[in-house]
Amino acid sequence: MMLWGKPEKRQPTHAQRLFHGLVREWLWIGLLLLPITAYLSLSPGLALNNPLYDSLRRLTPLPVDPRILLVTIDDQSLKKLGQWPWPRSLHADLIDRLNAAQPAGILFDVIFSEPGNPANDKRLADAVCNAGNVLLPLLRDSTASYSRPGEQMSALLKCARGVGHINVEADNDGVVRSLYMREGPPDAAVAQLAWLAYEMSGEKSPMPGEAREPVDQHWHREHAIRIPFIAPHTHFPSVSYVSVLNGEVPPEQLRDRLILVGATASGMGDRFVTPLSSTVGTTAGVEIQANVLNGLLQGRSIVDVPAWLAATLATSLVALLLGLLLYRPRYALWMTLGCMATALFGAWALLRLGHWWSPAACLIGLLLSYLIWNWRRLSAILAYFGWELARLDNEPKVLPERRRAPASHGDVLQGRIFALEQAVSRTRDTRRFMADGLECLPVATLITDPGGNILLANRIAREVFGNDLVNENLIEQLADLGYPPLHNGVRPALSALELVEFRDIRQRSLRMELAPLLPAEGDVALGWLLSLTDLSKERDAQQHRETMLRFLSHDLRAPHSAILALLDVHNGESPVFTQIEQQVRRALSLTESFVQLAKAEADGYQFQPTLFAMLVMDAFDQVALIAQLKGIHLVHDLDEADEGMVWADQSLLTRALFNVLENAIKYSPSGTTVRLSHATVQGWLECRISDQGPGIAAQDLPELFSQYRRFDSAQGSEGLGLGLTMVKAVLERHGGRISCESVVGKGTTFSLQLPLWEE
């Protein structure tokens, strides 16, 4: 229903209320889930961070820079030069050999902490001073400072090109993945040893990582990086310590190289568990220094993104998924997997650019979003199913149900499944009932979808159309049958079909009726119900009746009129002629009554908007002479300006009013009054015709409108008992009704009610 220019406001359905509740709940879940994701992204100890970093790092290995060369204290060197520690004069000889080849720098990953021979210490210090490009390591002791060599080795530190720390950081799983490029006491922090070698190479770039203000008064760390390890099955070029010492390595192989000297022999020196340990075992300290230097030389040192940026990236992806799940819920799994793949690809791309962002918190947030979304949607669906199934169960049952064993009350899902099974079974039974009932209908009946495709057709419909109709188009079938509007080639919609009576190709008179099949809620048709009634026998009978009416109204009336004309010529010649005239007039009255009753019961009504006052005036004009001859006074309360309108066949309704007025005059004594009054009440027009006649006995009122019924109160008046039957038939065809109130000796009142016509 729609008001003029203003649509009707509809109440939201239960499904819409559930959806709106789910949206509000989802907003609250988002407000809770996003801070949790941000918090997890700021937690460096998250267990999933390290495995993700190791997996993605394997996809982005660094190539080996050709400027790096390892001089390893390996098992072969220990076998030929003896057990460790060696005399420091051997290290001095090694430095002299290396310096003669003019390398770019020499990085010694060897701690000279044990006391030694003073002459050998001086010999080593002189070699370091002569080379001028030797870097020496420092190691943090148990206190908040670096360990320093004894007085005999102080000259060694003074001659070194630089002194840097070799500290590394083990994560909570014991694996070394990162270090600080500068650390130490706040007033004496030193750079990392590999950074000093990088500066010696001539490269110029700022120290990677973020500089920080001191927060600990004992030890300060800054410029944190992650070690960019090379691929597990690749190695840095290396030569044996003893080979260089014996002059077996060509000087060209050493020239302009950054040489790292350190222990790789098993059971000796510092060795660490690294991400490479799963394939190559523990990693020597000198190899860690080589990996750090390799990343610096290629500009591929890995730095963690700022905490605020990590939290922003994680929460942005989770917020995106939260919105997508609400907008496109049917693709929830694929959208979740897509967002996870985006997070992993983004972390891998940033890692290739030298930045590390852990997607672990984001993946957890995405997974929680998907799980919570499915849980809440399942809960909403179960609640909706429960509500709908309960409402369906409360509706009147068309057929008795076939109950099965009830499900367990502890499992909600099992209970819903049982209820759904019952509803489906009920629907199947109802469909079977509809199909069987449709098959038994006495007229051709079809059910179609909104597009006109036939879904069901009963036996009589198959006989009318002459074939199996399922999956056929109704419009085309009607065209083949000879439906008139389809002869011009236009194919109208079902709602535009004219509900007419037509003759088909087999000359059958078929009346078509069409009705939409509406859902329980809403006004959009789910399908259409069409019936074709074969009226061939009825139309033949109607034609026969019309032939009889013509015979009665013309062929039978003509000889009676001729007889009356002849009697007028011999008027008064004989009493016999007078009696003959009375009988002929009685026969003509009988014929007229039959004709009027037949017209009232026929289908040839011609309705049009009509002023009721005009009909009353016409009826009064027709009975005025009868009333005047009998001395009856006629009174009404209408005039031609009265605006009461009815949808009427003017001729027949005027005749009905005439019959009632004529009866009132006929049964009223001379000198009395016949009164007509009217009123309009709630869309109805009521006309009351009252007389002052003898009245009708109460036991006769129920049979008053039956054919050929005459009562004791009608004795002495001519009539056949057809007038009121005709009035009742006319009123009913106009959608109205007639009733009678009478008191013996006081008069009778007929009440005629007609629906008002409104434009």
Secondary structure, DSSP 8 states (H G I E B T S, - for coil): -EETTEE------HHHHHHHHHHHHHHHHHHHHHHHHHHHHT-TT-TTHHHHHHHHHHTS-B---TTEEEEEE-HHHHHHH-SSS--HHHHHHHHHHHHHT--SEEEEE----S---HHHHHHHHHHHHHH--EEEEE-B-SSSSB----GGGHHHHHHSSEEEE---EE-TTS-EEEEEEEEESTTS-EEBHHHHHHHHTT-----SS-------SS-EEEEEEE---B-TT----EEEHHHHHTT-S-HHHHTT-EEEEEE-STTSS-EE--TTHHHH-SEEHHHHHHHHHHHHHTT--BEE--HHHHHHHHHHHHHHHHHHHHH-GGGHHHHHHHHHHHHHHHHHHHHHTTEE---HHHHHHHHHHHHHHHHHHHHHHHHHHHHHHHHHHHS--SS---------SS-HHHHHHHHHHHHHHHHHHHHHHHHHHHHH-SSEEEEE-TT-BEEEE-HHHHHHHTS--TTSBHHHHHHHHT-GGGTTS----GGG----EEE-TT--EEEEEEEEE--SS-SS-SEEEEEEEE-HHHHHHHHHHHHHHHIIIIITHHHHHHHHHHHHHTTTS-HHHHHHHHHHHHHHHHHHHHHHHHHHHSS----EEEEHHHHHHHHHHHHHHHHHHHT-EEEES--TT---EEEE-HHHHHHHHHHHHHHHHHTS-TT-EEEEEEEEETTEEEEEEE--S----GGGGGGTTSTT---GGGTTS---S-HHHHHHHHHHHTT-EEEEEEETTTEEEEEEEEEB---
